[in-house]
Amino acid sequence: MSLRRLLLAAVAVAVVASPALAAEGRGFTAKDLATLDRVSDIRASPDGRYAVYDLRTTDWKADRGVHALWLVDLKAKTPEPRRLAISEGGVSSARWSPDGQAIYFISGRSGSDQVWRTTAEGASATQVTKLPLDVGAFRLSPDGKTLVVGLAVYPDCPTVQCTLDRNAKPKTPTGQVFDKLFVRHWDQWADGTRNHLFALALDANGVAAGEPVEVTPGLDADIPTKPFGGDDDFAVTPDSKSVVFSARIAGTSEPWSTNFDLFQAPLSGSPKPVNLTADNLAWDAAPAFSPDGSKLAWLAMKRPGFEADRFGIMIRDLKTGATRELAPQWDRSAGGLKWSADGKSLYVIAGDVGQTRLFAFDAAKGGMPVALTGPGHVGEFDVSKAGVVYDRDDLSGPAQAYSLPAKAKAPIQLTHVDADKLAGIAMGEAEQFSFAGWNGETVHGYVVKPANFQPGKTYPVAFLIHGGPQGSFGNLFHYRWNAQTYAGHGYAVVMIDFHGSTGYGQGFTDAISRHWGDRPLEDLQKGWSAALAKYPFLDADRACALGGSYGGFMVNWIAGNWNSPWKCLVNHDGIFDNRMMGYSTEELWFSEWENGGTPWANPAGYEQFNPVNHVAQWTKPELVIHSPRDYRIPVEQGLATFDALQRKGVPSQLLYFPNENHWVLKPQNLVQWHDTVFSWLDKWTAPAAK
């Protein structure tokens, strides 16, 4: 798709309105949120005829999500998605074959997660791999003759069988000895295995034949990376002979290093991988080859140890080796890098002033990109010869799938998921506002009115504080902190994208590091005042502040430094003692960057904004929520918060989920979370206005 056509389409997309809000109806509930169907992982066939996407439904009794594949004909006058029959048994990670004749996917129907294959009809499926280990991610080579898969193996094992034999050994006694970090990461304890890549030859029927060849033998690294890596961590070269992948060599510095490099390794398994980006000591990620094989693009940060640095777009000419950054003047952090089918454009998604937009660059000239989408949040996208497909949500409703054909003047909505479930539900109207925050700089926020809002009435307020801290409560439909659940319960919602938030330029994001308790607090204070002045329906005398992760830290910080406006507080997985956080969290690079060094080298950096130093000023009722599988902010932080509140005689509750991590993911737990939070808010703000 040419940039000229993209620009014409972008003008049309920018004026597309969000789905209409229900004028009257019941409020949106936590049970509604937990049981909505969810569109994700949309993929276009190479010729642009079809798109396949993942639709997650909820099995309420089993307390889990169930995934199915749906297909939509993009050439149809009225697109009508249909569920593929092969979805029975569970599916994920649908990927088209290079010739567009087959869809490969992962399913556990055989007893373990393996790769399967079907056609666009989706009536029956053929098992492609029969490996003795779960397949974590996969990619097909451009010639369709090789499958590259990720398996968790012991890096010192020469064969897959060696890993199986070691796993089969008796697990008694149960003590484990560690001699380096990580000992645990996110929500899993280290078991000695690493995600490694293996190549499998495919026969004429697209089924794996022969033994898998390890592409990364002995490498002390995870490919895909843990805990959230996927197939965007590696790419097969256009000649189908090797793979380029992003990896961090662990050594003894893994928990305090963000030095991911791009490596290239032959699919034959030898010689050893070659480091392509050794000169950059920061993060290199998301390798993507141009369709003609002449260029390699990837995303790169510049500052070692900073996980929220700006991801710039790098391009290397594979013939000359010349490397350049595309549009270095563009002050946004890119994600989801993909080439257009003709190799003339590069697409990314990026946060942009409270939105998450899809952008297109001229790959040759660079310059400022064209925004292809308007308000809202683009989650994932894919490209084909015919154009772009993507999913988009906003504060008014969940994600839907769209296509943007090359010659179209406006996007085409492909799905109307949850239309029946949302019928008769009134959503709260959202409005973005801005004000002068810290240093006189412009700061943005959102106010969401209660469902069935009535002019002239005042409403209690949920003041939501986002985590990260480099994150955003922008124009998106969140599945943990969803503004509409509060609006549906009769609350107005205020959310401030304080200094440190993403999507407003890297300088704005940088401003929070080593300043957790002053600059963002000033923004929250000024944002609260600005919202009260602009929106008279906000009842300043019936307001509670809530936050998770960094937002939970801020709730504890507010408790001792700005508690006067609040009738109650809610702290989900927040920090109590910043110094102990520096010693006990798993990804040490985060704490060390944000506090200016290690706790012993720079103790003042940890004490400057440490909530534990202000417990004497805690007086406001606080609900504390924490879970033991949260290794990012260990559960002792939540227990200590609750202990301090109880010992001081401050009204408080502890909600503890023994089977959750830093997030609350199980549907029934999600509803209990909201029920407990709303009960707490109602108790201290009087019954919500209905």
C-alpha positions in Angstrom: 0.0 0.0 0.0 1.5 3.3 -1.0 1.8 6.2 1.5 -0.3 8.3 -0.7 -3.2 5.9 -0.4 -2.5 5.4 3.3 -2.8 9.1 3.8 -6.2 9.2 2.0 -7.4 6.3 4.1 -6.0 7.9 7.3 -8.1 11.0 6.8 -11.1 8.9 6.7 -10.2 6.8 9.7 -9.6 9.8 11.8 -13.2 10.8 11.7 -14.6 7.3 12.5 -16.6 7.6 15.7 -16.5 5.1 18.6 -19.5 2.8 18.8 -22.6 4.6 20.0 -23.2 4.6 23.7 -26.4 3.1 25.0 -28.6 6.0 26.1 -30.5 4.2 28.8 -30.1 0.8 30.4 -28.5 -1.1 33.3 -24.9 -0.4 34.3 -22.0 -2.5 33.1 -20.9 -5.0 35.8 -17.8 -7.0 36.7 -19.7 -10.2 35.6 -20.2 -8.6 32.2 -16.5 -7.7 32.0 -15.4 -11.2 33.0 -17.7 -13.0 30.5 -17.2 -10.8 27.4 -15.9 -12.5 24.3 -12.5 -11.1 23.3 -11.0 -10.5 19.8 -7.2 -10.8 19.5 -4.3 -12.0 17.3 -5.8 -11.1 13.9 -3.8 -12.4 10.9 -4.4 -11.7 7.2 -3.8 -14.3 4.5 -0.9 -13.3 2.3 -3.2 -12.4 -0.6 -5.5 -10.4 1.6 -8.6 -12.5 0.9 -9.1 -13.8 4.5 -8.4 -12.9 8.1 -8.3 -15.3 11.0 -8.5 -14.2 14.6 -8.7 -15.6 18.1 -12.0 -15.3 20.0 -11.8 -16.0 23.7 -15.0 -17.0 25.4 -15.5 -17.7 29.1 -16.3 -21.0 30.6 -17.7 -19.7 33.9 -18.0 -23.1 35.6 -14.5 -24.1 34.7 -13.3 -20.6 35.7 -11.2 -20.1 32.5 -11.0 -18.7 29.0 -11.6 -20.9 26.0 -10.1 -19.9 22.6 -11.5 -20.5 19.1 -10.5 -19.5 15.6 -12.8 -17.4 13.5 -12.4 -16.7 9.8 -13.8 -13.7 7.8 -13.8 -13.2 4.1 -12.4 -9.8 3.5 -13.7 -9.7 -0.1 -17.3 -10.3 0.9 -19.7 -7.4 0.5 -20.9 -7.9 4.1 -18.2 -9.7 6.1 -19.7 -12.5 8.2 -17.2 -14.2 10.5 -17.6 -17.9 11.1 -16.1 -20.2 13.7 -13.8 -22.9 12.4 -14.8 -26.4 13.4 -11.2 -27.3 14.3 -11.5 -25.0 17.3 -12.9 -27.8 19.4 -10.2 -28.9 21.8 -8.7 -25.4 22.1 -6.6 -23.4 19.7 -4.2 -20.4 19.7 -1.5 -18.7 17.6 -3.1 -19.1 14.1 -0.6 -18.4 11.4 -1.0 -18.6 7.6 1.4 -20.6 5.5 3.5 -18.5 3.0 1.3 -19.6 0.1 -1.9 -18.8 2.0 -3.3 -22.4 1.5 -3.1 -23.5 5.1 -3.5 -22.2 8.6 -1.1 -23.5 11.3 -2.0 -23.2 14.9 -1.2 -24.6 18.4 -3.6 -26.9 20.2 -3.4 -29.1 23.3 -6.0 -31.6 22.1 -3.4 -34.4 21.8 -2.4 -34.0 25.5 0.3 -31.5 25.0 0.7 -28.2 23.0 1.6 -29.1 19.5 1.4 -27.5 16.0 -1.6 -28.4 13.8 -2.6 -27.5 10.3 -6.0 -26.8 8.6 -7.3 -25.0 5.5 -9.5 -21.9 5.3 -12.5 -24.2 5.5 -11.4 -25.3 8.9 -13.4 -28.5 8.9 -10.5 -30.9 9.9 -7.0 -30.5 11.2 -3.8 -32.5 10.8 -1.2 -32.8 13.6 2.1 -31.3 12.3 4.3 -31.9 15.3 4.4 -34.8 17.8 7.1 -33.6 20.0 7.5 -34.9 23.6 7.6 -31.3 24.9 5.1 -28.4 24.6 5.5 -26.0 21.7 5.6 -22.5 23.0 5.8 -20.6 19.7 6.5 -21.3 16.1 7.2 -19.8 12.7 7.2 -21.1 9.2 10.1 -20.5 6.8 9.3 -18.4 3.7 9.6 -21.4 1.4 7.2 -23.4 3.6 9.6 -26.3 4.1 10.7 -25.7 7.6 9.0 -25.1 10.9 10.9 -23.4 13.7 9.5 -24.0 17.2 10.3 -22.9 20.7 10.8 -25.7 23.3 11.8 -25.5 27.0 14.9 -27.6 27.4 17.9 -27.8 29.7 20.6 -25.8 27.8 23.3 -28.3 28.6 21.3 -31.2 27.2 22.5 -32.3 23.7 19.1 -33.8 22.8 15.4 -33.4 23.6 15.6 -36.9 25.1 18.1 -35.7 27.6 15.6 -33.1 28.9 12.9 -35.8 29.1 15.2 -38.1 31.1 16.1 -35.3 33.5 12.4 -34.4 34.0 11.6 -38.1 34.7 14.0 -38.3 37.6 12.3 -38.6 41.1 11.5 -35.3 42.6 12.6 -36.3 46.2 14.1 -34.7 48.1 12.5 -31.5 47.0 15.2 -29.0 48.0 16.6 -26.8 45.1 20.0 -25.2 45.1 20.6 -22.0 43.1 23.9 -20.4 42.3 22.6 -17.4 40.3 19.5 -15.3 39.6 16.7 -15.5 38.4 15.5 -18.0 41.0 11.9 -16.9 40.2 10.4 -14.6 37.5 6.9 -13.1 37.3 5.0 -16.0 38.7 7.2 -19.0 38.1 10.2 -20.5 40.0 13.2 -21.3 37.8 13.4 -25.0 36.9 16.7 -24.9 35.0 15.2 -25.0 31.5 15.5 -22.4 28.8 13.3 -21.7 25.8 15.3 -22.8 22.7 14.6 -22.9 19.0 14.4 -26.1 17.0 14.0 -26.6 13.3 11.8 -29.3 11.8 11.6 -30.2 8.1 8.1 -30.4 6.7 7.1 -33.0 4.1 4.9 -32.4 1.1 1.8 -32.5 3.3 3.1 -29.8 5.6 3.8 -32.3 8.4 7.0 -32.5 10.4 9.3 -35.3 9.4 12.5 -36.4 11.1 14.2 -35.3 14.3 14.2 -31.7 15.4 17.4 -29.8 15.0 18.4 -27.5 17.8 19.2 -24.1 16.4 20.5 -22.5 19.6 22.4 -25.4 21.3 24.0 -24.5 24.7 22.8 -20.9 24.6 22.3 -19.5 28.1 19.2 -17.5 27.0 15.5 -17.8 26.4 14.1 -17.6 22.9 11.3 -16.6 23.1 12.1 -14.5 26.1 10.3 -15.1 29.4 7.7 -14.5 30.6 5.8 -12.9 27.7 7.8 -13.6 24.6 6.4 -15.0 21.4 7.0 -15.5 17.7 7.8 -11.8 17.2 11.1 -12.6 19.1 12.4 -14.4 16.0 12.2 -14.4 12.2 13.3 -16.8 9.5 15.5 -15.3 6.8 14.0 -14.8 3.4 16.3 -17.6 2.0 14.8 -20.0 4.6 18.3 -21.0 5.7 18.7 -19.3 9.1 16.8 -17.5 11.8 17.4 -14.1 13.5 16.3 -13.9 17.1 16.3 -11.5 20.1 18.0 -12.9 23.2 19.6 -11.8 26.4 22.6 -13.9 27.3 22.0 -14.7 31.0 25.3 -15.2 32.6 25.2 -13.9 36.1 23.7 -10.5 35.3 20.3 -11.4 33.8 18.1 -9.8 36.5 19.8 -6.4 36.1 20.4 -6.3 32.4 18.2 -5.2 29.5 20.9 -6.0 26.9 18.9 -8.1 24.4 20.8 -8.5 21.1 19.8 -9.9 17.7 21.6 -13.1 16.8 21.6 -15.0 13.5 21.9 -18.8 13.5 21.6 -21.4 10.7 18.7 -23.8 10.8 21.2 -26.6 10.4 22.3 -26.0 14.0 25.9 -25.0 13.2 28.0 -22.9 13.4 27.1 -21.0 16.5 24.8 -17.9 16.5 26.4 -14.6 15.5 25.6 -11.4 17.4 24.3 -8.8 14.9 23.9 -5.9 17.4 26.8 -6.3 19.8 27.5 -2.6 19.6 24.2 -1.7 21.3 24.2 -2.6 25.0 20.5 -1.8 25.4 17.4 -3.7 24.1 17.2 -4.9 20.4 13.9 -6.7 19.5 11.3 -7.7 17.0 13.4 -8.6 13.9 11.5 -8.3 10.6 12.9 -8.9 7.0 11.7 -6.9 4.0 9.8 -9.0 1.5 12.7 -8.9 -1.0 15.2 -10.0 1.7 17.4 -7.0 1.2 16.8 -5.3 4.6 16.4 -6.2 8.2 14.3 -3.9 10.5 14.1 -4.1 14.2 13.3 -2.1 17.3 16.1 -0.8 19.5 16.4 1.1 22.8 19.5 3.2 23.5 19.9 3.2 27.3 21.0 0.0 29.1 19.0 -0.9 32.1 15.9 1.2 31.2 13.0 -1.0 30.2 10.8 2.0 29.3 13.2 3.7 27.0 12.0 4.7 23.5 12.0 1.9 21.0 13.3 3.4 17.7 13.1 1.7 14.3 16.4 0.5 12.9 17.0 -0.7 9.3 20.1 -2.5 8.0 21.0 -3.0 4.4 22.0 -6.6 4.3 24.2 -6.2 1.3 26.3 -3.2 2.5 25.7 -3.5 6.3 24.8 0.1 6.5 22.4 0.7 9.4 20.2 3.7 10.1 17.4 4.7 12.4 14.2 5.5 10.6 12.6 8.8 11.7 14.8 9.5 14.8 12.9 12.7 15.3 9.7 10.9 15.9 9.2 11.0 19.7 7.1 7.9 20.2 8.0 4.4 21.2 7.2 1.9 18.5 5.8 -1.6 18.8 4.5 -4.4 16.5 6.9 -3.8 13.6 5.8 -5.1 10.2 6.7 -4.5 6.5 4.1 -3.8 3.8 3.9 -6.5 1.2 5.7 -4.3 -1.4 8.5 -3.4 1.1 7.9 0.3 0.7 6.3 1.0 4.1 6.8 0.0 7.7 3.9 -0.2 10.1 4.0 0.1 13.9 1.7 0.9 16.8 2.5 3.5 19.4 0.9 5.4 22.2 -0.1 8.9 21.2 -1.7 11.4 23.6 -4.0 9.0 25.3 -4.6 6.9 22.2 -2.8 3.9 20.7 -2.6 4.4 16.9 -1.4 2.4 13.9 1.2 4.3 12.0 2.9 3.9 8.6 6.4 5.1 7.6 8.0 5.5 4.2 10.7 2.9 4.6 13.1 4.6 2.2 12.6 8.3 3.1 11.7 8.0 6.8 10.2 11.3 8.0 7.1 11.6 10.1 4.7 8.7 9.9 1.0 8.7 8.8 -1.5 7.9 11.5 -3.9 5.3 10.0 -6.3 5.2 13.0 -8.0 7.9 15.0 -9.2 7.8 18.6 -9.0 4.5 20.5 -6.6 1.7 21.1 -5.1 -0.6 18.5 -4.0 -3.8 20.1 -2.7 -5.9 17.2 -2.5 -5.7 13.4 -1.3 -7.5 10.3 -0.6 -6.6 6.7 -1.1 -8.3 3.4 -1.0 -7.4 -0.3 -4.5 -6.0 0.0 -4.1 -3.8 3.0 -4.2 -3.9 6.8 -6.3 -5.7 9.4 -6.3 -4.7 13.1 -8.3 -4.8 16.3 -9.4 -1.6 18.1 -11.1 -0.9 21.4 -11.8 2.3 23.4 -13.3 3.4 26.7 -16.8 2.8 25.4 -16.4 -0.9 24.4 -14.3 -4.0 23.8 -12.1 -4.7 20.8 -13.6 -5.3 17.3 -11.7 -6.4 14.2 -11.3 -4.0 11.2 -9.8 -4.0 7.8 -8.3 -1.1 5.9 -8.0 -2.1 2.3 -5.4 -0.3 0.1 -8.0 1.7 -1.9 -10.6 2.2 0.8 -11.7 5.6 2.1 -12.6 4.3 5.5 -12.0 1.1 7.6 -14.5 -1.8 7.4 -15.7 -3.2 10.7 -15.4 -7.0 10.5 -16.9 -8.1 13.8 -19.6 -7.1 16.2 -18.6 -9.3 19.0 -20.6 -9.0 22.3 -23.4 -7.0 20.6 -26.0 -9.2 22.2 -24.3 -9.1 25.6 -24.0 -5.3 25.6 -27.5 -4.7 24.3 -29.4 -2.8 27.0 -26.3 -1.8 28.9 -25.6 1.9 29.4 -21.9 2.9 29.2 -20.5 6.0 30.8 -19.5 8.8 28.4 -15.8 9.5 28.4 -14.1 12.9 27.8 -10.4 13.7 27.6 -9.2 16.9 29.3 -5.9 18.6 29.9 -4.3 21.0 32.4 -0.9 22.5 33.4 0.9 19.9 35.5 4.4 19.7 36.9 6.8 22.3 35.5 3.8 23.9 33.8 3.7 21.2 31.2 0.5 20.0 29.6 -0.9 16.8 31.2 -3.9 14.9 30.0 -6.5 12.8 31.7 -10.0 11.3 31.2 -13.3 11.7 33.0 -15.9 9.0 32.6 -19.5 9.9 33.6 -21.6 7.4 35.5 -23.9 5.3 33.4 -27.3 6.9 32.9 -25.8 10.3 33.9 -28.3 12.9 34.9 -27.3 16.6 34.6 -27.5 18.5 37.9 -26.7 15.5 40.1 -23.4 14.9 41.8 -21.7 11.5 42.0 -19.1 9.7 44.0 -15.7 9.4 42.3 -13.3 6.6 41.7 -9.8 8.2 41.2 -7.9 5.6 39.3 -4.0 5.6 39.2 -2.3 3.5 36.6 0.7 1.2 37.1 3.9 0.9 35.2 4.7 3.6 36.2 5.5 4.0 32.5 1.9 3.2 31.3 -1.3 4.9 30.6 -5.0 4.9 31.5 -5.9 6.1 28.0 -8.7 5.5 25.6 -8.9 1.7 25.9 -11.1 -1.0 27.3 -9.1 -2.5 30.2 -9.7 -6.0 31.4 -8.4 -5.3 34.9 -9.0 -1.6 35.6 -12.1 -1.0 33.5 -13.6 2.4 33.9 -17.0 1.2 32.8 -17.4 -1.1 35.8 -17.2 1.9 38.1 -19.5 3.9 35.8 -21.9 1.1 35.8 -21.9 1.0 39.6 -22.8 4.7 39.8 -19.4 6.3 40.1 -17.7 8.9 38.0 -14.1 8.1 37.1 -11.1 10.3 36.9 -7.8 9.1 35.4 -4.6 11.2 35.1 -1.8 10.4 32.7 0.8 11.9 35.0 4.5 12.5 34.1 5.9 9.1 33.5 3.0 8.0 31.3 3.7 6.7 27.8 2.5 8.2 24.6 3.4 11.8 25.2 7.1 11.8 24.2 10.1 10.1 25.7 11.0 13.2 27.8 7.5 13.0 29.5 8.0 9.3 30.2 11.6 9.9 31.6 10.3 12.5 34.0 9.2 10.0 36.6 12.4 8.1 37.1 13.9 8.9 40.5 10.9 11.1 41.1 8.1 8.6 42.0 6.7 10.7 44.8 6.9 14.4 43.7 6.3 15.1 40.0 3.5 12.5 39.5 1.9 13.5 42.8 1.9 17.1 41.7 0.2 16.0 38.4 -2.4 14.0 40.4 -3.1 16.9 42.7 -3.4 19.4 39.9 -5.4 17.0 37.8 -7.9 16.4 40.6 -8.3 20.2 41.1 -8.7 20.7 37.3 -11.3 17.9 37.1 -13.3 19.3 40.0 -13.3 22.8 38.4 -14.4 21.5 35.0 -16.9 18.8 35.9 -19.4 20.0 38.6 -21.0 16.5 38.8 -17.8 15.2 40.7 -18.5 15.0 44.4 -15.2 16.0 46.1 -16.6 14.8 49.4 -17.3 11.3 48.2 -14.1 10.2 46.5 -11.7 7.2 46.8 -8.3 6.7 45.2 -7.4 3.3 43.8 -4.3 2.0 42.1 -2.3 -1.2 41.2 1.4 -1.9 41.0 3.0 1.6 40.8 -0.6 2.9 41.3 -0.6 0.8 44.6 2.7 2.4 45.6 1.1 5.8 44.9 -1.9 4.9 47.0 0.4 4.2 49.9 2.4 7.4 49.2 -0.9 9.3 49.1 -1.9 7.8 52.4 1.0 9.6 54.1 1.4 12.7 51.9 -2.0 13.7 50.4 -4.8 11.9 52.2 -7.1 14.8 52.8 -9.4 14.5 49.7 -10.1 10.8 50.1 -12.7 8.9 51.9 -11.0 5.6 51.3 -8.1 4.0 49.4 -7.6 0.8 47.5 -4.1 -0.6 47.0 -3.6 -3.6 44.6 -0.1 -5.2 44.7 1.5 -1.9 45.7 4.9 -1.2 47.3 5.1 -0.6 51.1 8.9 -0.5 51.6 10.8 0.8 48.6 14.1 -0.4 50.0 13.0 -4.0 50.5 11.4 -3.9 47.1 14.9 -3.2 45.7 16.2 -6.4 47.4 13.3 -8.7 46.8 11.8 -8.0 43.3 13.0 -10.3 40.5 13.7 -7.8 37.6 16.3 -5.8 39.5 17.0 -3.5 36.5 13.7 -1.9 37.0 14.2 -0.9 40.7 17.8 0.1 40.1 17.0 2.4 37.2 14.0 4.0 38.9 15.9 4.6 42.2 19.3 5.5 40.8 21.3 2.4 41.6 21.3 -0.4 44.1 19.9 0.0 47.6 23.4 -0.2 49.1 25.0 2.1 46.6 22.3 4.8 46.7 20.2 4.2 49.8 18.9 7.8 49.7 17.3 7.1 46.3 15.2 4.4 47.9 14.3 6.4 51.0 13.4 9.7 49.3 9.9 8.4 48.3 9.5 5.4 50.6 5.9 5.0 51.8 7.1 3.1 55.0 8.6 6.4 56.2 5.2 8.0 56.4 3.1 5.4 58.0 2.6 7.7 61.1 0.4 9.9 58.9 -1.9 7.0 57.7 -5.5 7.7 58.7 -7.7 6.8 55.7 -9.5 3.5 55.4 -7.5 1.2 53.0 -8.3 -2.0 51.2 -5.2 -4.0 50.4 -5.2 -6.7 47.7 -2.2 -9.0 47.1 -1.4 -12.5 45.8 1.5 -14.9 46.7 2.5 -15.6 43.0 3.3 -12.0 42.5 7.1 -12.0 42.3 7.3 -8.6 40.8 6.0 -7.0 44.1 6.3 -9.8 46.6 3.3 -10.5 48.8 5.1 -9.4 51.9 4.7 -5.8 50.7 0.9 -6.2 50.9 1.0 -8.0 54.2 3.2 -5.3 55.7 0.8 -2.6 54.5 -2.1 -4.4 56.1 -0.1 -5.1 59.3 0.7 -1.4 59.6 -2.9 -0.3 59.0 -4.3 -2.8 61.6 -1.7 -2.0 64.2 -2.5 1.7 63.8 -6.2 1.0 64.1 -7.0 2.4 60.7 -10.1 0.7 59.2 -8.7 -1.8 56.7 -9.3 -5.1 54.8 -7.0 -7.6 53.1 -8.2 -9.4 50.0 -5.8 -12.3 49.3 -5.9 -14.6 46.2 -3.8 -17.7 46.7 -3.8 -18.7 43.0 -3.1 -15.3 41.3 0.0 -13.4 40.3 0.5 -9.6 39.8 -2.8 -9.7 38.0 -6.2 -11.2 38.7 -6.9 -13.4 35.7 -9.5 -16.0 36.7 -13.0 -14.9 35.8 -14.6 -15.7 39.2 -11.7 -14.0 41.0 -12.1 -11.0 38.8 -15.7 -10.7 39.9 -14.8 -11.2 43.6 -12.2 -8.5 43.2 -14.7 -6.0 41.9 -17.4 -7.0 44.4 -14.9 -6.4 47.3 -13.7 -3.1 45.9 -17.3 -1.8 45.3 -18.3 -2.9 48.7 -15.4 -0.9 50.1 -16.1 2.2 48.0 -19.8 2.1 48.9 -19.0 1.8 52.6 -17.0 5.0 52.7 -18.8 7.1 50.1 -22.3 6.2 51.0 -24.4 4.2 48.5 -23.5 5.0 44.9 -26.0 7.3 43.2 -28.2 5.3 40.9 
